[in-house]
C-alpha cells in the first residue's frame, strides 16, 4: 500500500473502514449477539429500503420523504447563509457591530433545540414556519462565528492597502474580505449544515406527516428498527452528498484553494 498514490491510498482505507463496519454488523446479527428486534441485519434493512422506496411509508414514498426534508433544510440553511455571512463580516470588521450583536448570538447559541422549539411552536404554530425557524436558528451561529473568525484573521495590511488605493467599502468587501475569508467561511458552512441535520428530527416530530426525520421518529414508536436504520443511512448519505456539493461549489468559486 505504501507504493500507492495518496489519493488511491485514501480510497483503499475508506473502503476498508466501510467494509469492516458492514462486516461487524453482519457478524453481530448473524451470530445472535444482537437482537433482531433492535438491530436487524443488512438484508432486512435493504428490504425496508426497497419497500419504502416502492410502496412508501405512511402515505409517502422514500423520495417524497427525502425531498420534504431537503426542502426544509436547504431553505432554512439558505436563509442562514444570507443572514449569517454579512452579519459575521460586519461583526468581524467592526468592533461596534460585534459589541451590539455578540450578546444575542452567544445567548441563544447554546440553547437546546427541543427547548427552543417549544417556544417557536407557541409563537409560530405547528406548521412549516416553526420548523424553518428552528433549522434557521440551528444553522446561524456556526456561520456567524466562523465568519467573524475568518475576517479577524485577515492581515489588516491588505485592507489598508486597498483603501489607500482608493477602493470603496464594497470593493474591499468583494476583493479583500470574501476572497481571504472564503475558505474558512465555507468550512463553517459545512459544519453548520451538519449540525442542522442533527436538529432535523427535532424539527419534524411535531405535526409533520412527511420527512426523513419524521419517518425515523414514527418508525421508532412502533419498534420498526429496519426502517429507523434505513432512514438514518439515507439521512447520512444525503448529508454527505450535500457536503460534497458544497465542497465542489467552493472549488468552483475559489479555485485558488485547490
C-alpha positions as CSV (number, residue, x, y, z in Angstrom):
1,X,0.0,0.0,0.0
2,X,3.0,2.3,0.5
3,X,3.5,2.4,-3.2
4,X,0.0,3.7,-3.9
5,X,-0.6,7.4,-4.6
6,X,-2.1,9.4,-1.7
7,X,-5.5,9.5,-3.4
8,X,-5.5,5.8,-4.0
9,X,-4.3,5.1,-0.5
10,X,-7.1,7.2,0.9
11,X,-9.7,5.4,-1.3
12,X,-8.4,2.0,-0.1
13,X,-8.5,3.0,3.6
14,X,-12.0,4.5,3.3
15,X,-13.3,1.3,1.5
16,X,-11.7,-0.8,4.2
17,X,-13.3,1.1,7.0
18,X,-16.8,0.8,5.4
19,X,-16.2,-2.9,4.8
20,X,-15.2,-3.5,8.4
21,X,-18.3,-1.7,9.6
22,X,-20.6,-3.8,7.4
23,X,-18.7,-7.0,8.3
24,X,-19.1,-6.3,12.0
25,X,-22.7,-5.5,11.5
26,X,-23.3,-8.8,9.7
27,X,-21.3,-10.7,12.4
28,X,-23.3,-9.4,15.4
29,X,-26.6,-10.0,13.7
30,X,-25.9,-13.4,12.2
31,X,-24.3,-14.8,15.4
32,X,-27.3,-13.7,17.5
33,X,-25.2,-11.3,19.6
34,X,-27.7,-8.5,18.7
35,X,-31.4,-8.9,19.0
36,X,-33.0,-8.6,15.5
37,X,-35.8,-6.5,17.0
38,X,-33.4,-3.8,17.9
39,X,-30.6,-4.3,15.3
40,X,-31.8,-6.0,12.1
41,X,-29.2,-7.2,9.6
42,X,-28.2,-5.5,6.4
43,X,-30.6,-7.7,4.4
44,X,-33.6,-6.7,6.5
45,X,-32.6,-3.0,6.2
46,X,-32.2,-3.4,2.4
47,X,-35.7,-4.9,2.2
48,X,-37.0,-2.0,4.2
49,X,-35.3,0.4,1.8
50,X,-36.9,-1.3,-1.2
51,X,-40.3,-1.4,0.4
52,X,-40.4,2.2,1.5
53,X,-38.9,3.3,-1.9
54,X,-41.6,1.5,-3.9
55,X,-44.6,1.3,-1.6
56,X,-44.0,4.2,0.7
57,X,-44.2,4.7,4.4
58,X,-47.4,6.2,5.9
59,X,-48.6,7.5,2.6
60,X,-45.3,9.0,1.2
61,X,-42.6,7.3,-0.8
62,X,-38.9,7.5,0.2
63,X,-38.3,10.1,-2.4
64,X,-41.1,12.3,-1.1
65,X,-39.7,12.0,2.5
66,X,-36.2,12.9,1.3
67,X,-37.5,15.8,-0.8
68,X,-39.5,17.2,2.1
69,X,-36.6,17.1,4.5
70,X,-34.1,18.5,1.9
71,X,-36.5,21.3,1.1
72,X,-36.8,22.3,4.8
73,X,-33.0,22.1,5.3
74,X,-32.0,23.9,2.2
75,X,-34.5,26.8,2.6
76,X,-33.6,27.3,6.3
77,X,-29.8,26.9,5.6
78,X,-30.0,29.3,2.7
79,X,-31.6,32.0,4.8
80,X,-28.9,31.4,7.5
81,X,-26.2,31.9,4.9
82,X,-27.8,35.1,3.6
83,X,-28.1,36.5,7.1
84,X,-25.0,34.9,8.8
85,X,-22.2,35.8,6.4
86,X,-23.0,39.5,6.1
87,X,-23.6,39.6,9.9
88,X,-20.3,37.8,10.6
89,X,-18.4,40.1,8.2
90,X,-19.8,43.2,10.0
91,X,-19.1,41.8,13.4
92,X,-15.5,40.8,12.4
93,X,-14.7,44.1,10.7
94,X,-16.5,46.5,13.2
95,X,-16.0,46.5,17.0
96,X,-19.3,48.3,17.4
97,X,-21.2,45.7,15.4
98,X,-19.5,42.9,17.4
99,X,-20.4,44.5,20.7
100,X,-24.0,45.0,19.6
101,X,-24.8,41.6,18.2
102,X,-22.5,39.3,20.1
103,X,-24.7,39.0,23.3
104,X,-27.7,38.0,21.2
105,X,-25.8,35.3,19.2
106,X,-23.9,34.0,22.3
107,X,-27.1,33.8,24.3
108,X,-29.2,31.6,22.1
109,X,-26.3,29.5,20.6
110,X,-26.1,27.0,23.5
111,X,-29.9,26.7,23.9
112,X,-31.1,23.1,23.3
113,X,-33.1,22.7,20.1
114,X,-36.1,21.0,21.8
115,X,-36.4,23.7,24.4
116,X,-36.2,26.4,21.8
117,X,-38.7,24.5,19.6
118,X,-41.4,24.6,22.2
119,X,-41.3,28.4,22.2
120,X,-41.2,28.6,18.4
121,X,-44.3,26.4,18.2
122,X,-46.1,28.7,20.7
123,X,-45.1,31.7,18.6
124,X,-45.4,30.4,15.0
125,X,-47.7,27.4,15.4
126,X,-47.2,23.8,14.4
127,X,-46.8,24.4,10.7
128,X,-43.8,24.8,8.5
129,X,-42.9,28.2,9.9
130,X,-41.7,26.9,13.2
131,X,-39.7,24.1,11.5
132,X,-38.0,26.6,9.2
133,X,-37.3,28.9,12.2
134,X,-35.7,26.1,14.3
135,X,-33.4,24.9,11.4
136,X,-32.5,28.5,10.6
137,X,-31.5,29.2,14.2
138,X,-29.6,26.0,14.4
139,X,-27.5,26.9,11.3
140,X,-26.9,30.6,12.0
141,X,-24.5,30.6,15.0
142,X,-21.9,28.4,13.3
143,X,-21.8,30.5,10.2
144,X,-21.7,33.8,12.1
145,X,-18.9,32.7,14.5
146,X,-16.8,31.2,11.7
147,X,-17.2,34.2,9.5
148,X,-16.1,36.5,12.4
149,X,-13.0,34.5,13.0
150,X,-12.2,34.4,9.3
151,X,-12.5,38.1,8.9
152,X,-10.4,38.8,12.0
153,X,-7.6,36.6,10.8
154,X,-7.2,38.6,7.6
155,X,-4.0,40.6,7.5
156,X,-5.0,44.3,8.1
157,X,-2.3,45.3,5.7
158,X,-4.4,44.1,2.8
159,X,-7.4,46.1,3.9
160,X,-5.3,49.3,4.4
161,X,-3.6,48.8,1.1
162,X,-6.9,48.5,-0.7
163,X,-8.2,51.7,1.0
164,X,-5.0,53.6,0.2
165,X,-5.5,52.7,-3.5
166,X,-9.0,54.3,-3.3
167,X,-11.1,51.1,-3.0
168,X,-14.6,51.7,-1.8
169,X,-16.1,49.6,1.1
170,X,-17.9,47.4,-1.5
171,X,-14.7,46.8,-3.3
172,X,-12.9,45.9,-0.1
173,X,-15.7,43.5,0.8
174,X,-15.7,41.7,-2.6
175,X,-12.0,41.9,-3.4
176,X,-10.4,41.5,0.0
177,X,-12.6,40.2,2.8
178,X,-14.5,37.5,0.8
179,X,-11.6,36.0,-1.1
180,X,-9.4,35.9,2.0
181,X,-12.1,34.6,4.4
182,X,-13.9,32.4,1.9
183,X,-12.2,29.1,2.6
184,X,-12.8,29.4,6.4
185,X,-16.4,30.6,5.8
186,X,-17.0,27.5,3.6
187,X,-15.6,25.2,6.4
188,X,-18.0,26.9,8.8
189,X,-20.9,26.4,6.5
190,X,-20.1,22.7,6.2
191,X,-20.0,22.3,10.0
192,X,-23.2,24.3,10.3
193,X,-25.0,22.2,7.7
194,X,-24.0,19.1,9.6
195,X,-25.4,20.5,12.9
196,X,-28.6,21.5,11.1
197,X,-29.0,17.9,10.1
198,X,-28.8,16.8,13.7
199,X,-31.8,19.1,14.5
200,X,-33.9,17.8,11.7
201,X,-35.6,15.1,13.7
202,X,-36.5,17.6,16.4
203,X,-38.0,19.9,13.8
204,X,-40.1,17.1,12.2
205,X,-41.5,15.4,15.3
206,X,-44.3,18.0,15.8
207,X,-47.3,17.9,13.4
208,X,-45.4,16.5,10.5
209,X,-46.6,13.9,8.0
210,X,-43.5,13.5,5.9
211,X,-39.8,13.9,6.1
212,X,-36.9,11.6,6.9
213,X,-36.7,12.8,10.5
214,X,-40.4,12.3,11.0
215,X,-40.2,8.8,9.4
216,X,-37.4,7.8,11.8
217,X,-39.3,9.1,14.8
218,X,-42.6,7.5,13.7
219,X,-41.0,4.1,13.0
220,X,-39.2,4.1,16.3
221,X,-42.6,4.3,18.1
222,X,-43.6,1.0,16.5
223,X,-40.1,-0.6,17.0
224,X,-39.5,-0.8,13.3
225,X,-35.8,-0.9,13.7
226,X,-35.2,-1.7,10.0
227,X,-37.0,1.5,8.9
228,X,-35.2,3.5,11.6
229,X,-31.7,2.3,10.5
230,X,-32.6,2.7,6.8
231,X,-33.7,6.3,7.5
232,X,-30.5,7.1,9.3
233,X,-28.5,5.7,6.5
234,X,-30.4,7.7,3.9
235,X,-30.1,10.8,6.1
236,X,-26.3,10.3,6.4
237,X,-25.9,9.7,2.6
238,X,-27.9,12.8,1.7
239,X,-25.8,14.8,4.2
240,X,-22.6,13.5,2.6
241,X,-24.0,14.4,-0.9
242,X,-24.8,18.0,0.2
243,X,-21.3,18.3,1.8
244,X,-19.7,17.1,-1.4
245,X,-21.8,19.6,-3.4
246,X,-20.6,22.4,-1.1
247,X,-17.0,21.4,-1.5
248,X,-17.4,21.3,-5.2
249,X,-19.1,24.8,-5.2
250,X,-16.2,26.1,-3.1
251,X,-13.6,24.8,-5.6
252,X,-15.6,26.4,-8.4
253,X,-15.9,29.8,-6.7
254,X,-12.5,29.7,-5.0
255,X,-10.1,27.9,-7.4
256,X,-7.1,29.3,-5.5
257,X,-7.9,27.0,-2.6
258,X,-7.3,23.8,-4.6
